[in-house]
Amino acid sequence: MLSSRSLKRAVLGLAVLAPALLGGCDRQSGEQAQPAAAASRAAPAAERLARHNGSLDTSHKGEALPALTLTDHAGRKLALASLAGKPLLVNLWATWCAPCVAELPTLDALATRRAGSLRVLTVSQDMSGTEKVADFLKARGATHLEPWLDPNNDLAFHYQVTTLPTTILYDTQGREVWRYVGGHDWSGPDAAGLIAQAR
């Protein structure tokens, strides 16, 4: 018999996989599959991100940070609710998702540029090999992104994520401002305007 946690993981896994099969982050379906993240690095970042434009969702505006705790590869814990006090950008991604990998350098640049005024929190949705997430970020030069993990997909389940990457902005009170579903250039001209909405 499946426990409720196992059932939740199975349902979430299917929810995340279904859109991928329809054109999202799919690397496993033969010739029509999305190219592997390593192969996509050959194209300039702006070109790759232009192919993976997402959409802005404000239907959850005002919702509080979830009372969930993340871990990293070393076993450190981070309670999301403790991060209220300055704007927070939460990015759900995976190592196998090419649009996620394409936007990592722009997230790292944003984290560097806004270090004192915005926390950029990348949370891996990889269900296996989570110990490799830190090495994955390091190999791509992401020096300002922390390797937080959500191996049980609790955060993705909370947000009802069906597409990766998904990015959520919170204001200083820990209230959601918007969600951005899909890849984005976080160093682009419109990113500053989007992030300025968090006060």
N, C-alpha and C positions, 0 to 999 in steps of 0.2 A: 504494500500500500504506500502511496506517495505521501510524504509529509506536506504541510501547506507551503513550506519554504521551497521544497523541490518542485511542487506544482507551480508556484509563482515563478521560479526561474525558467521552467519549461515554457510557460505561457509567454513570458517576456522574451525569451529567446526566439519564439515563433513570431512575436510581434515585430521584433527588430529585423528578423530575417525576411519577412514577407515583402516589405517595400524594397529591400535590397534586390530581391528577385525580379522586381518590377522596374529596376533601373537605378537603385541606390548603390550602396557599397557592396557589390557582388564581385568576388574574384574567383568564384568556384564553378561557373557554369559554362565552361568551354570557350569557344572562339569569341562569343559575344560578350564575355565577361569584361568587367572594368579592368583596366591594366593594373598590375601590381603596383604598390606604392613606390617600390624601388625604380620601376620602369618609368613611372610618371615624373620622377625627379628630373628627367632630361628636358622637359618643357619648362619655360620660365614660370615662376610662381603666379604672376598675374594672369598668364594664359590659362594655366590649370584651374585657377579659382574662377575665372570667367566662365569656364565650362560647367562649374558646379555652383551656380548662384542659388541662394536659398530664399526664404521668405520670412518676413517679420510677423510675429504673432503677439498681440497684446491682450488676448482673451483671459489671461491669468494675472493681469495687473493687480497688484495689491496683496497677493498671496505671500505668506510668510516663508522664510527659509525653513526647509524641512528639518525636523529633529532627528537627523541621521548622522552617523559617524563613519568617516572614511579611514582607510589604513594606507600605509605605504609598504614598500618591499621590505623595510626593516622592522615593521610591526608598530611604527608610531601611529597614533590615533589623532584624528581631527574632527571635532564636533562642528558641523556646519553652522548651527545656531550661534556659536561663539564668534562668528566672523562679522556680525553686525557692527556698525560703527563707521565703516567707510564703504564706498561702492565695491561690489563684488561681481566678477564675471566668471560664471561656472561654465566650463566647456566639457561636454561629454564626447569622447572620441574613442577610437580603437586603432591599434597598430595595423590592422588589416584593411582599414578604410582609406582609400586613396584621397578623397576630398579632405578627410581629417588630417592626414599627413601633409597635404599641400598647404593647409592653413597654419600648421604649427609654427613656421618661421614668423608669420605675421603676428601670432599670439605672443611669441617670445619677444618680438620687437615692442609690442604694446606693453607687456609686463615690464620691460626694461625702461621704456619711456615714461610710464605712469607709476613707477614703483612706490612712490609715497602717497599717491592719491587713489589708486585702484588695485585691488587684489585680483590677479588672474589665476584661477584655480582649474587646472586641467585634470579630469577624472577619467581614467582608462576604463573602458567597458569590456576589456579582454577577459574572457572567462578562464583561460588557461595561459600558462607562461607569464603570469603577472610579475614574476621576479625579473623579467627581461624588459619591463617598461622603462625603468630608469636608464638602462643601457641604450634603449631605443632612442630616448630623448637626447641623451648625451651624444650619441653617434650623429645626430642631426644638428648638433650645435645649439640645442635649446637650453641655454644656461640659466634662464630665469623661470622655467616651468618646472613645477614640482611633480613627481611621479605618484600622484594619489590614485588609489585603486578602489573599484566598486565591484569586486569579483562576484558578489551575489546579485548584482544589478538592482539593488534596492533603490538607488537614486534614479536610474532609468525607469524603474517601475513607478516611482512616485511621480515623475514628470510625464509618464505615459509616452516615452520616446519610441518612435517608430522609424526614425531616420537619424543617422549619424553623419556628420557632427550635428549636435544641438547645443546652442549656447544660450545661457540665461543670465540676464543682468538684474542685480539687486541694488536698491538704494541704500543709504546710510542707516536706515531703520530696519534693514533686513527684509524689505518688501519687494516683490518682483516688479520689474518695470516692463520687460519684454522678453520674448524668446526668439532666437533666430535659428531656423531649421535649415540645415544645409551649410555648405562651405561658404566662407566669406574672407575677404581680404581685410584683416583687422588693422592694417596699416594704411588703408585707403582713405580718401578724403571724407567719405560718408561715415566711417567708423567713429570719428571724433564726435560728430553730431549725434550719433546713436548713443554713445556712452555718456555724453553730456546730459542726457535725460535722467540720469541717476543723481539725485541730490540728497 
